């Protein structure tokens, strides 16, 4: 009899951890593979911005939609392609969850800070902190967007070095572009007013514990070169680590393909679609190809765990600077289109190639999983609740199953939904139109709370249009049990609110 995530019970880990599925056989095989490497792995995390679940060829997009992604497709074939990899609904909550192993209701970054708003990652324990303590060299490159205040900057939350910008692409350029903001561009007073907002208009370089140094002001021509410069910095980092003893953690956040896209000259009009968003996908694909090539050329590929993902679904309010998800709604929402993201995990020689899994993997899972691989599982914080599940055996064992039972969806401070297996139980959502699921984006709607909840079968109904609840009441208690347990942990370990709505 096969394993069934709805019927199977979980095993407690501790009061401050999410319960897990324990699959004995795969645990042993994963442990054998880790031991066989004889060296703690380097970790390369590449986070794209606002790229949809379906944009890459290996997820059904690619050449079919005017933007071939051969490097990403090849990497997916060399590893594990996750079809149920979950982010949070927007940039900052997702990135904070990826680096802390905690949900936004706990770390408090429920929405992105914009134009220098105060507040960020300060006070959280990050994967970079813990890996540095375990002897890793830690490098962040590219987009940060986890707070501009000094204590929230990368070099103060665990990274040895940072080269990138502190916020998000559109904030540097939208008010400089006469097509989007003529009323600012053609008004000296308003331009001056924007320039006086408390955000850093430059991209920066910083080293552990220090102040950031300005590298260059990010105007539109400068922005078009950022991903190229950041890729070169990361490639130099990888080359510089070759032959060294300490393992490393490189967190590389791209500028693309967040609106507005101004592709590098080399990629301008290079996609069959000839659209800036699609040209940018070609550039992102090329960057991944070059990062992997640098690992290969320096003999580090088999010593490196690679995770490539996107921080949320497509941003449909800015279509066509957004593209493909086969799921309902978009960035900003807890419909699948907002939070189901691409997830490619590769570690040639240790993770088998040609694997595809629909097992649940949430961004919070990265922290405990990587710490296990780094031989530092005992460093997972115990003074706060950590939502992440150790997925080592899921990722490493052939045909490994997910160790996570529940996917929790939070919409700001509301518990929105719960997924187990193919079923999703929805309490609260962002409104869109049930008959036009490709339509509005996730930031445009209102919060709607269902009288009796809704239940969707994501295999039969991936666009979440047909509530199945009254036909499937046998599942009701299973979901309510999961919800009660989860909300109990939030009551017991109250989170922070750093960035939310009043
Ligand atoms: Ca984003």
Boltz pocket constraint, residues with backbone or C-beta under 6 A from the ligand:
constraints:
  - pocket:
      binder: B
      contacts: [[A, 48], [A, 49], [A, 50], [A, 90], [A, 91], [A, 258], [A, 311], [A, 312], [A, 313]]
      max_distance: 6.0
